[in-house]
Amino acid sequence: MRVNNSETINTAEVGLFDRTGDHIRISSDPETIALLLSGEPIDEPIAGSGPFVMNTAEEIRQAKIDYQSGKMGKISRAHTA
């Protein structure tokens, strides 16, 4: 997938949009699934590993420990009839 003629964004990679402009152009294969998020910039550093995105490598390490020890709660699936 490419956004605004960027380099290719591969599976499980993050692409960041420029803060200027009023549109985006996405080119991809028909099978591509993408998640687009927007919001006000917070101008903080970004560190990521697996499903975790934090500000520092130390925060990532702690998030993994918290997850593995069950401190992040459990996901339950609601069943409807």
N, C-alpha and C positions, 0 to 999 in steps of 0.2 A: 504494500500500500504506500502511496505517496500523498503528502499533503502540501499544497501550494508548491509543487515541483521540488519537494525536498528529496533528500536521499531516501532510499527505501526504508520503511519502518517494518521490521519483521515481527514474527509471533512473539508475544510477551514483552515487547519493547514499548517505551513511552515516547511519544512525540510531543514537543511543546510548540504552541503557536506563537507567532510574533504578537506583540501587544498593539501593533498598529494595523490599520486597515479595517475594512467593514465586511469582508467575506472570506471564506475559505474554499479551496478547491480540493476535492479528494478523488484520487484515481486508484482503483483497486480491481482485483479479480471479483467475479460475481459471488464467489464463496466466502469472501472476506466478512468477518464479524468484527465490528469495532465499537468501542465505548468512548464517546466524546463527553468530556466534562468541561464546565466553564465556571468561572467565579472571579472574584476580585483577587488580584495578585497579592501575596503576603510577603514577597521578597525575603524568603527564608531559604537556607540551604536544603537540598533534598538528598536523602540517602535511601536506597531501596534494596531489598533482598527478598526474593520470593514474593509472598503476598503483602509484605510489610513495607510501608513507606513512612519514614520518619525524617528527622533533621540531621542525625549523626549516626555513625556506625555503632556507637555505644548504645544509643536508643534502640537500634535494630536488635542488637544482642539482648538487651533487656526484654524487648517485645517477644522474642523467640522463647526466652526463659519463661515469661509470664504465660504465653500460649501453652507451652509444654506442661506447665504446672496447673493448668486449668483456670487461671485467673481471669481469662477473657470470656468466661461464661460458656454456654452450650447453645448450639443451634438446634432448634426443634422444628419439626415439620408438622404443620396443622393438616389434619385430614378432614375433608368435608364429605358429607353424604350426598 
